């Protein structure tokens, strides 16, 4: 039963990541002036940041939908959500007080205020981070604390 819940979490994470990747990609391909401005953390234009994030989200979503190794799927969701959480911490550290542009310019197209979108993305990030942490701890408990130092065969990693 628990493995079934973990698979459901991984699938839902993939759907969330594909949805946000789509929003970022569509936004990045647009012509809004804000896309040419600098990202407050990386300093490159926002368009580049959105495209890189959309690519990472798409790759992790693909692994979540195609790979069979549950631990790999969960570790990747945990890694990506941790990266996004650290990005948010970085925004706070540099004193960035505007809503995150997590969905790019899609908020305008969907008639959602940037503040509401920011709150929604914080909730989504919390779901991914807490869910993947809980799933990781559960899996580790089932294996008795890990894989006993064994390295998986490369051919079996993405099966």
Secondary structure by P-SEA (a helix, b strand, c coil): caaaaaaaaaaaaaaaaaaaaaaaaaaaaccccccccccccccccaaaaaaaaaaaaaaaaaaaaccccaaaaaaaaaaaaaaaaaaaaaaaaacccccccccccccccccccaaaaaaaaaaaaaaaaaaaaaaaaaaaaaacccccccccccccccc
